[in-house]
Amino acid sequence: MPTPIHRRHLLQGTAGLAAASAKPGDAIAADPPKTMVIASPATPQGLDLEYDVSLGTVDASGALYDTLIAFRKIPDAASPEVLREDTGVHSDLPGGLALEGRLAESWELSPDGTRVAFTLRQGVKSNWGNTLTAEDVKYSWDRRFHSKGNGAFMARMLGITDPAQVKVESPQVVSFNLPQPTPLILKLHCNLSAPIFDATKMKAVATSADPWAVEFTKNNSAGFGPYALGQMVRGQQAVFRARPDYYGPKPFFDTVVMREVPSSASRLSLLQGGAVDMAQFLSPREYMSLQSSPATTYDAVASSYALWLELNAKIKPFDNPKVRQAMNYLMPREQVIKTVYYDLANKQTACIPEGYPMADDSFFSYDENVETAKRLLTEAGYPDGFRTSISYDAGNPVQEPIALIYQTSLRRVGIEAVLDKLPAGVFYENVSRRQKPIIFYLDSPWTPDPGYSTALYFSSKSFVNYSNYENARVDELIQQGMLVVDDGRRKEIFTEVQKIIMAEAPWVFMVYPKYAIARKKNIAGLTYYTSNNLRFQDFRRV
């Protein structure tokens, strides 16, 4: 059972960690080989992805909860010791997907893509001891439908317009019945944001003022995952305990400790000194420093991340596609990859993550070219350039050096860009306001689908279309593609979508950062997920 939560001061580097470790009753297990300690930028700010997608929360969710189904795993092509989800198109498999059961042991999909029925595993228990039934699945999606957070978007993407579309057919069978076909009818059930809650517990702690137990899930979990929360002291550490009654394979690590260490230099130092097993979110240069280490190393694999610049189409001169194209021709991507990322990134050549189904890089034509940029600016009416600003996150170690490189590049055509350094605490607020002319943005669409990805960022109705991009034809095509289940026809539709978007350049396309994790050499088992999070149950000590 979770212990009470108390506010503590943030750990300050190695000394703070050592002091915390020395306290009586600390959560470190008596069997160190069965305990994994992770140095993380922050402890979870909540335990409910519905309302909080901070880094710690994303990692915690993969341990505390489980989904109905998941993508099968395959070796990473560049790093075979790392596994990754098989998100490719498999025309010989149901729904064209390589899936495996999690909480569901089997499923039946209608040929027209409007109905799927899941048969649940028998005897699965939550961390509160309640048995999984179809009512838990029904409750979880009712909660998403009624939420004003991420779940509402998930329900809309799936095509749920009425909670009654999710039906309890029997204690172990639940069906999703949609008014129109959707290619996401299976994919969305693999999404980390689609966990199944223990409805019995959630209803027991709900109140009239909080009918969906939102307050409860800020500090507690009610799920069917392999771990339960043992302790959480925000600003200091979160401790997770492997559940002996978990239905799946027993995790190697009985205890996982996520220690908050805000400084990446301190996280690196703790790893090199042997105080932690893993260090998250180091700078590219810090990862490079591990190359000659006898006891530590790092993994880096292609990811669903992209880092781009939002060009605000409602602020002149970025309402003009030719100006936006010129801005792309002035981005020194190769220099950024070499000098900022130390090759831990690839060039962004599409508006969909590299490796996602139907991503098409053939429409990328924006390799650095000053003369082409000058011509486009002249045609747009800005032969002498213009003044603007570039906003970036002061808390992100790569954004300032990239901004400086780009600022210098823009001066070659008379564009004077003032650098707007925003504190980390208000950066995303500024992104969502959509009032900056140019602003950095790092994100990834967690569902590997061209419709999901383009609807998320380029539909004029999307809440994360932060560039204010509007194109009626793109909206029309995305809507069409979200109602087509034939992969051949979908490829035609989303090829046209990508062609238009790349030509109109609502972003300055920059890089695909790799997903990297630093670790002791005796830690193995990394599996890459499109949600870019760790799953503690994947790791083992060797």
C-alpha positions as CSV (number, residue, x, y, z in Angstrom):
1,M,0.0,0.0,0.0
2,P,1.4,3.5,-0.8
3,T,2.8,5.4,2.1
4,P,1.8,9.0,2.8
5,I,3.3,11.7,0.6
6,H,5.3,14.5,2.2
7,R,6.9,17.5,0.5
8,R,10.7,17.6,0.7
9,H,13.5,19.8,-0.6
10,L,15.0,18.9,-4.0
11,L,18.1,16.8,-3.9
12,Q,21.2,18.9,-4.7
13,G,23.7,16.7,-6.4
14,T,25.8,13.9,-4.9
15,A,25.8,15.1,-1.3
16,G,22.0,15.3,-1.2
17,L,21.7,11.8,-2.6
18,A,24.2,10.4,-0.1
19,A,22.4,12.0,2.8
20,A,19.1,10.6,1.6
21,S,20.6,7.1,1.3
22,A,21.8,7.2,4.9
23,K,18.4,7.8,6.4
24,P,17.0,5.0,8.6
25,G,14.1,3.2,6.9
26,D,15.2,4.3,3.4
27,A,13.5,2.3,0.7
28,I,16.6,0.6,-0.7
29,A,16.1,-3.1,-0.6
30,A,18.4,-5.4,1.4
31,D,19.3,-7.3,-1.8
32,P,21.1,-4.7,-3.9
33,P,21.3,-7.0,-7.0
34,K,17.5,-7.0,-7.1
35,T,17.3,-3.2,-6.7
36,M,17.7,-0.8,-9.6
37,V,18.4,2.9,-8.9
38,I,17.7,5.5,-11.6
39,A,18.9,9.1,-11.5
40,S,16.1,11.1,-13.0
41,P,15.6,14.8,-13.6
42,A,12.4,14.7,-11.5
43,T,10.1,12.4,-9.6
44,P,6.6,11.9,-10.9
45,Q,4.5,15.0,-10.6
46,G,1.4,12.8,-10.7
47,L,0.4,9.2,-11.5
48,D,-2.3,9.8,-14.0
49,L,-1.4,10.4,-17.7
50,E,-4.8,11.8,-18.2
51,Y,-3.7,15.1,-16.7
52,D,0.1,14.9,-16.3
53,V,2.6,13.8,-19.0
54,S,5.8,14.9,-17.1
55,L,8.9,12.7,-17.6
56,G,8.6,10.9,-14.2
57,T,4.9,10.2,-14.7
58,V,5.4,8.7,-18.1
59,D,8.0,6.2,-16.7
60,A,5.9,5.4,-13.7
61,S,2.8,4.7,-15.8
62,G,4.6,2.0,-17.7
63,A,5.2,0.2,-14.4
64,L,1.9,0.7,-12.6
65,Y,-0.5,0.1,-15.4
66,D,-1.1,-2.2,-18.3
67,T,-2.9,-2.0,-21.7
68,L,-5.2,-4.5,-23.4
69,I,-2.7,-5.3,-26.2
70,A,0.8,-4.3,-27.2
71,F,3.0,-4.3,-30.3
72,R,5.3,-7.3,-30.6
73,K,9.0,-6.7,-30.0
74,I,11.8,-7.1,-32.5
75,P,15.6,-6.3,-32.4
76,D,16.6,-2.8,-33.3
77,A,18.2,-2.8,-36.7
78,A,21.2,-0.7,-35.6
79,S,21.5,-2.0,-32.0
80,P,20.3,-5.7,-32.0
81,E,20.8,-5.9,-28.2
82,V,18.0,-3.4,-27.9
83,L,14.4,-4.4,-28.6
84,R,11.7,-2.1,-30.1
85,E,8.1,-2.3,-31.0
86,D,7.3,-3.7,-34.4
87,T,5.0,-0.9,-35.7
88,G,5.2,-1.9,-39.3
89,V,2.4,-2.8,-41.7
90,H,1.8,-6.6,-41.8
91,S,-0.8,-7.3,-44.4
92,D,-0.9,-10.9,-43.5
93,L,-2.0,-10.2,-39.9
94,P,-5.4,-9.1,-38.5
95,G,-5.6,-5.3,-38.8
96,G,-2.2,-5.3,-40.5
97,L,-0.5,-5.2,-37.1
98,A,2.0,-7.4,-35.2
99,L,0.3,-7.5,-31.8
100,E,0.4,-9.5,-28.6
101,G,-2.1,-9.8,-25.8
102,R,-1.6,-8.0,-22.5
103,L,-4.7,-7.8,-20.3
104,A,-6.6,-9.2,-23.3
105,E,-5.8,-12.8,-24.2
106,S,-7.6,-12.6,-27.6
107,W,-9.6,-10.2,-29.8
108,E,-11.9,-10.3,-32.8
109,L,-11.9,-7.5,-35.3
110,S,-14.7,-6.9,-37.8
111,P,-13.6,-6.7,-41.5
112,D,-14.9,-3.2,-41.9
113,G,-13.0,-1.9,-38.9
114,T,-16.0,-0.7,-36.9
115,R,-16.0,-3.3,-34.1
116,V,-13.5,-5.1,-31.9
117,A,-14.2,-7.4,-29.0
118,F,-11.6,-8.2,-26.4
119,T,-11.6,-11.3,-24.3
120,L,-9.8,-10.6,-21.0
121,R,-7.4,-12.9,-19.2
122,Q,-8.9,-14.8,-16.2
123,G,-7.7,-14.1,-12.7
124,V,-5.7,-10.9,-13.3
125,K,-5.4,-8.9,-10.1
126,S,-4.9,-5.1,-9.5
127,N,-2.5,-3.7,-7.0
128,W,-5.5,-3.5,-4.7
129,G,-6.4,-7.2,-5.1
130,N,-9.5,-6.7,-7.3
131,T,-10.0,-9.0,-10.2
132,L,-10.0,-7.7,-13.8
133,T,-13.3,-7.7,-15.6
134,A,-14.9,-6.0,-18.6
135,E,-16.3,-3.4,-16.2
136,D,-12.8,-2.1,-15.6
137,V,-12.3,-1.5,-19.3
138,K,-15.7,0.1,-19.6
139,Y,-14.9,2.4,-16.7
140,S,-11.5,3.3,-18.1
141,W,-13.0,4.5,-21.4
142,D,-16.0,6.2,-19.7
143,R,-13.4,8.2,-17.7
144,R,-11.5,9.1,-20.8
145,F,-14.7,10.2,-22.6
146,H,-15.7,12.5,-19.7
147,S,-12.3,13.9,-19.1
148,K,-11.1,17.2,-20.3
149,G,-7.5,16.0,-20.7
150,N,-5.6,13.6,-22.9
151,G,-8.4,10.9,-22.7
152,A,-10.9,13.1,-24.5
153,F,-8.5,13.4,-27.4
154,M,-8.0,9.6,-27.3
155,A,-11.7,8.9,-27.4
156,R,-12.2,11.4,-30.2
157,M,-9.4,9.8,-32.3
158,L,-10.9,6.4,-31.7
159,G,-14.3,7.6,-32.8
160,I,-16.1,7.3,-29.6
161,T,-19.0,9.8,-29.6
162,D,-21.0,8.1,-26.9
163,P,-19.8,6.0,-23.9
164,A,-22.5,3.4,-24.8
165,Q,-20.3,2.4,-27.7
166,V,-18.1,0.6,-25.2
167,K,-20.2,-2.4,-24.2
168,V,-19.7,-5.1,-21.5
169,E,-20.7,-8.3,-23.4
170,S,-19.9,-10.6,-20.4
171,P,-17.7,-10.5,-17.3
172,Q,-14.6,-11.2,-19.5
173,V,-15.6,-9.7,-22.9
174,V,-15.8,-6.0,-23.8
175,S,-16.5,-4.6,-27.2
176,F,-15.9,-1.2,-29.0
177,N,-18.6,-0.4,-31.5
178,L,-17.9,2.6,-33.7
179,P,-20.2,4.4,-36.1
180,Q,-17.5,4.6,-38.8
181,P,-14.4,2.5,-39.6
182,T,-11.1,3.6,-38.2
183,P,-7.5,2.3,-38.7
184,L,-6.8,3.1,-35.1
185,I,-9.3,0.6,-33.6
186,L,-6.4,-1.6,-32.4
187,K,-3.4,0.8,-32.4
188,L,-4.8,3.1,-29.8
189,H,-5.2,0.2,-27.4
190,C,-1.4,-0.1,-27.4
191,N,-0.9,3.5,-26.4
192,L,0.6,4.2,-23.0
193,S,-2.3,6.7,-22.5
194,A,-4.8,3.9,-22.7
195,P,-4.2,2.0,-19.4
196,I,-6.9,0.0,-17.7
197,F,-7.9,1.2,-14.2
198,D,-9.2,-0.9,-11.3
199,A,-12.8,0.4,-11.4
200,T,-13.7,-1.1,-8.1
201,K,-11.0,0.9,-6.3
202,M,-11.5,4.1,-8.3
203,K,-15.2,4.1,-7.5
204,A,-14.6,3.4,-3.9
205,V,-12.4,6.5,-3.5
206,A,-14.4,8.8,-5.8
207,T,-16.5,11.6,-4.3
208,S,-19.4,13.7,-5.5
209,A,-16.9,16.5,-6.1
210,D,-14.4,14.2,-7.8
211,P,-16.4,11.4,-9.5
212,W,-13.4,10.1,-11.5
213,A,-10.9,10.0,-8.6
214,V,-8.6,12.5,-10.1
215,E,-7.2,13.6,-6.7
216,F,-6.6,9.9,-5.7
217,T,-4.5,9.3,-8.8
218,K,-2.2,12.2,-8.2
219,N,-0.6,10.2,-5.4
220,N,-1.8,6.6,-5.9
221,S,-2.3,4.1,-8.6
222,A,-5.1,1.6,-9.3
223,G,-3.9,-0.6,-12.1
224,F,-2.9,-4.0,-13.3
225,G,0.8,-3.4,-14.0
226,P,3.8,-5.3,-12.7
227,Y,4.7,-2.8,-10.0
228,A,3.0,-1.0,-7.2
229,L,4.0,2.3,-5.7
230,G,5.9,1.8,-2.5
231,Q,6.8,5.3,-1.6
232,M,6.8,8.8,-3.2
233,V,8.4,11.8,-1.8
234,R,8.3,14.4,-4.5
235,G,11.5,16.2,-5.1
236,Q,13.4,13.3,-3.6
237,Q,12.4,9.8,-4.7
238,A,9.8,7.4,-5.8
239,V,10.0,3.7,-5.0
240,F,8.3,0.9,-6.9
241,R,7.8,-2.7,-5.7
242,A,7.3,-5.7,-8.0
243,R,4.0,-7.3,-7.4
244,P,4.1,-11.0,-6.5
245,D,0.6,-11.5,-7.8
246,Y,1.2,-9.9,-11.3
247,Y,-0.2,-12.1,-14.0
248,G,2.8,-11.8,-16.3
249,P,6.5,-12.8,-16.1
250,K,8.0,-11.7,-12.7
251,P,10.2,-8.6,-13.2
252,F,13.9,-9.2,-12.4
253,F,14.1,-6.2,-10.1
254,D,12.0,-6.4,-6.9
255,T,12.6,-2.7,-6.2
256,V,13.1,0.3,-8.5
257,V,14.1,3.6,-7.0
258,M,13.7,6.7,-9.1
259,R,15.9,9.4,-7.5
260,E,15.4,13.1,-8.3
261,V,18.7,14.6,-9.4
262,P,18.0,17.9,-11.3
263,S,21.5,18.4,-12.7
264,S,22.5,16.2,-15.6
265,A,26.2,16.6,-14.6
266,S,25.3,15.2,-11.1
267,R,23.3,12.3,-12.7
268,L,26.4,11.5,-14.8
269,S,28.7,11.7,-11.7
270,L,26.4,9.4,-9.7
271,L,26.4,6.8,-12.5
272,Q,30.2,7.0,-13.0
273,G,30.7,6.6,-9.2
274,G,28.5,3.6,-9.0
275,A,25.8,5.1,-6.8
276,V,23.0,4.6,-9.4
277,D,22.4,2.0,-12.1
278,M,21.0,4.3,-14.7
279,A,21.1,8.0,-15.6
280,Q,18.4,9.6,-17.7
281,F,18.4,12.6,-20.0
282,L,22.1,13.5,-20.2
283,S,23.4,16.0,-22.7
284,P,24.8,14.6,-25.9
285,R,28.4,15.5,-24.8
286,E,27.8,13.7,-21.5
287,Y,26.8,10.5,-23.3
288,M,30.0,10.8,-25.4
289,S,32.1,10.9,-22.2
290,L,31.0,7.3,-21.4
291,Q,32.6,5.8,-24.6
292,S,35.8,4.9,-22.9
293,S,34.3,4.0,-19.5
294,P,35.1,0.5,-18.2
295,A,31.9,0.2,-16.1
296,T,29.3,2.4,-17.8
297,T,27.9,2.8,-21.3
298,Y,24.9,4.1,-23.1
299,D,22.3,3.0,-25.6
300,A,21.0,5.3,-28.4
301,V,18.4,4.3,-30.9
302,A,16.1,6.0,-33.5
303,S,13.0,7.3,-31.8
304,S,9.7,9.0,-32.4
305,Y,11.0,12.3,-31.2
306,A,11.4,15.3,-33.4
307,L,12.7,18.7,-32.6
308,W,11.4,21.5,-34.9
309,L,10.7,25.2,-34.9
310,E,7.1,26.3,-35.0
311,L,6.6,29.1,-37.6
312,N,3.5,31.0,-36.6
313,A,1.3,31.2,-39.7
314,K,-0.8,34.0,-38.1
315,I,2.2,36.3,-37.6
316,K,3.8,38.0,-40.6
317,P,6.0,37.2,-42.4
318,F,5.4,33.5,-41.6
319,D,1.9,33.6,-43.2
320,N,3.8,33.4,-46.4
321,P,4.8,29.8,-47.5
322,K,7.8,31.2,-49.4
323,V,9.2,32.8,-46.2
324,R,8.7,29.5,-44.4
325,Q,10.5,27.6,-47.1
326,A,13.4,30.1,-47.0
327,M,13.7,29.6,-43.2
328,N,14.1,25.9,-43.9
329,Y,16.9,26.4,-46.4
330,L,18.8,28.4,-43.8
331,M,18.8,25.7,-41.1
332,P,22.4,24.2,-40.9
333,R,21.1,20.7,-39.9
334,E,24.4,18.9,-40.4
335,Q,26.2,21.4,-38.2
336,V,23.6,21.0,-35.5
337,I,23.8,17.2,-35.7
338,K,27.7,17.2,-35.5
339,T,28.3,20.0,-33.0
340,V,25.3,20.0,-30.7
341,Y,24.1,16.4,-30.9
342,Y,27.5,14.6,-31.5
343,D,25.6,12.5,-34.0
344,L,22.9,11.4,-31.5
345,A,20.3,12.7,-33.9
346,N,19.3,12.3,-37.5
347,K,18.1,14.9,-40.0
348,Q,14.4,15.5,-40.0
349,T,13.2,14.9,-43.5
350,A,9.5,14.3,-43.0
351,C,6.5,15.6,-41.0
352,I,6.0,12.1,-39.5
353,P,8.6,10.4,-37.3
354,E,11.3,8.3,-39.1
355,G,10.4,4.7,-39.1
356,Y,6.6,5.2,-38.7
357,P,4.4,3.5,-41.2
358,M,4.0,5.5,-44.5
359,A,6.5,8.2,-43.5
360,D,7.8,9.6,-46.8
361,D,11.0,11.6,-46.9
362,S,11.0,12.0,-50.7
363,F,9.4,15.5,-50.3
364,F,12.3,16.9,-48.3
365,S,14.2,19.4,-50.4
366,Y,15.5,21.7,-47.7
367,D,19.2,21.0,-47.5
368,E,21.1,24.2,-46.6
369,N,21.0,26.6,-49.6
370,V,21.5,30.4,-49.0
371,E,20.9,31.4,-52.6
372,T,17.6,29.6,-52.8
373,A,16.6,31.2,-49.5
374,K,17.5,34.7,-50.9
375,R,15.4,34.0,-54.0
376,L,12.4,32.9,-52.1
377,L,12.6,35.9,-49.7
378,T,12.8,38.3,-52.7
379,E,9.8,36.6,-54.3
380,A,7.9,37.0,-51.0
381,G,8.7,40.7,-50.8
382,Y,11.6,40.6,-48.2
383,P,14.8,41.0,-50.3
384,D,16.6,42.6,-47.4
385,G,15.3,40.2,-44.7
386,F,13.3,41.2,-41.6
387,R,13.4,41.2,-37.8
388,T,11.9,38.4,-35.7
389,S,12.5,36.5,-32.5
390,I,13.3,32.8,-31.7
391,S,11.9,31.5,-28.4
392,Y,13.6,28.6,-26.7
393,D,13.5,26.6,-23.4
394,A,16.2,27.6,-21.0
395,G,16.0,24.2,-19.4
396,N,16.8,22.3,-22.5
397,P,20.6,21.9,-23.0
398,V,20.5,21.8,-26.8
399,Q,18.1,24.5,-27.7
400,E,20.3,27.6,-26.9
401,P,23.3,26.3,-29.0
402,I,21.0,25.5,-31.9
403,A,19.3,28.9,-31.6
404,L,22.8,30.6,-31.8
405,I,23.8,28.6,-34.8
406,Y,20.5,29.4,-36.6
407,Q,20.7,33.1,-35.6
408,T,24.1,33.3,-37.3
409,S,22.8,31.5,-40.4
410,L,19.8,33.8,-40.7
411,R,22.0,36.9,-40.8
412,R,23.4,35.8,-44.1
413,V,20.2,36.9,-45.8
414,G,19.5,39.9,-43.6
415,I,17.2,38.3,-41.1
416,E,17.9,39.5,-37.6
417,A,16.5,37.1,-35.0
418,V,16.5,38.2,-31.3
419,L,16.9,35.2,-29.0
420,D,14.1,34.9,-26.5
421,K,15.3,32.7,-23.6
422,L,12.2,31.4,-21.7
423,P,12.4,29.8,-18.2
424,A,11.6,26.1,-18.3
425,G,8.6,26.7,-16.0
426,V,6.8,28.9,-18.5
427,F,8.1,27.6,-21.8
428,Y,5.3,25.2,-22.6
429,E,2.7,27.8,-21.5
430,N,4.2,30.0,-24.2
431,V,4.1,27.2,-26.7
432,S,0.4,26.6,-26.1
433,R,-0.5,30.3,-26.3
434,R,0.7,30.3,-30.0
435,Q,1.7,34.0,-29.8
436,K,5.5,33.7,-30.5
437,P,6.6,34.1,-34.1
438,I,9.2,31.2,-33.8
439,I,9.4,28.7,-31.0
440,F,11.2,25.4,-30.4
441,Y,9.1,22.3,-29.9
442,L,10.1,18.8,-29.0
443,D,7.5,16.1,-29.2
444,S,6.5,12.7,-30.4
445,P,3.1,11.2,-31.4
446,W,2.8,8.0,-29.3
447,T,0.6,6.1,-31.7
448,P,2.7,5.1,-34.8
449,D,0.2,6.0,-37.5
450,P,0.3,8.6,-40.2
451,G,-3.3,9.8,-39.6
452,Y,-2.7,10.2,-35.8
453,S,0.6,12.0,-36.4
454,T,-0.7,14.5,-39.0
455,A,-4.0,15.0,-37.2
456,L,-2.2,15.8,-34.0
457,Y,0.1,18.5,-35.5
458,F,-1.5,19.8,-38.8
459,S,-5.2,19.6,-38.5
460,S,-6.6,23.1,-38.1
461,K,-8.8,21.8,-35.2
462,S,-5.9,20.2,-33.2
463,F,-5.1,21.5,-29.8
464,V,-1.3,21.0,-30.5
465,N,-1.2,22.6,-33.9
466,Y,1.0,25.3,-32.4
467,S,2.1,26.8,-35.7
468,N,-1.5,27.8,-36.5
469,Y,-1.2,26.1,-39.8
470,E,-4.4,25.8,-41.8
471,N,-5.0,24.1,-45.1
472,A,-8.5,22.9,-46.1
473,R,-7.2,20.2,-48.4
474,V,-5.0,18.8,-45.6
475,D,-7.9,18.8,-43.2
476,E,-10.1,17.0,-45.7
477,L,-7.5,14.4,-46.5
478,I,-6.7,13.7,-42.9
479,Q,-10.4,13.2,-42.2
480,Q,-10.6,10.8,-45.1
481,G,-7.6,8.9,-44.1
482,M,-8.9,8.4,-40.6
483,L,-12.0,6.5,-42.0
484,V,-10.1,4.2,-44.3
485,V,-8.7,0.8,-43.1
486,D,-7.2,-0.3,-46.4
487,D,-3.4,0.4,-46.1
488,G,-2.9,0.9,-49.8
489,R,-5.5,3.6,-50.0
490,R,-4.3,5.2,-46.8
491,K,-0.8,5.4,-48.2
492,E,-2.1,7.3,-51.2
493,I,-3.9,9.7,-49.0
494,F,-1.1,10.4,-46.5
495,T,1.5,10.6,-49.3
496,E,-0.5,13.6,-50.6
497,V,-0.9,15.0,-47.1
498,Q,2.9,14.9,-46.5
499,K,3.6,16.4,-50.0
500,I,1.4,19.4,-49.2
501,I,2.8,19.9,-45.7
502,M,6.4,19.6,-46.7
503,A,5.9,22.1,-49.5
504,E,4.1,24.6,-47.3
505,A,6.6,24.2,-44.5
506,P,4.7,25.1,-41.3
507,W,7.8,24.1,-39.4
508,V,11.5,24.5,-39.7
509,F,12.3,20.8,-39.9
510,M,15.4,20.1,-37.8
511,V,16.3,16.8,-36.3
512,Y,15.1,13.5,-35.0
513,P,16.9,13.1,-31.7
514,K,17.8,9.6,-30.7
515,Y,16.4,8.0,-27.5
516,A,19.4,7.5,-25.2
517,I,19.9,6.1,-21.8
518,A,23.2,5.8,-19.8
519,R,23.6,2.7,-17.6
520,K,26.1,0.4,-15.9
521,K,27.3,-2.3,-18.2
522,N,25.7,-5.0,-16.0
523,I,22.2,-3.6,-16.7
524,A,20.6,-4.9,-19.8
525,G,17.1,-5.2,-21.4
526,L,16.3,-1.8,-22.9
527,T,13.2,-1.9,-25.1
528,Y,12.3,1.2,-27.1
529,Y,8.7,2.3,-27.1
530,T,7.2,5.1,-29.2
531,S,6.1,6.7,-26.0
532,N,9.8,7.2,-25.2
533,N,9.7,5.8,-21.7
534,L,11.3,3.2,-19.6
535,R,9.5,0.0,-18.5
536,F,11.2,-1.2,-15.4
537,Q,10.1,-4.7,-16.0
538,D,12.2,-5.0,-19.1
539,F,15.5,-4.7,-17.3
540,R,17.8,-7.2,-15.6
541,R,21.2,-7.4,-14.1
542,V,23.8,-9.5,-16.0
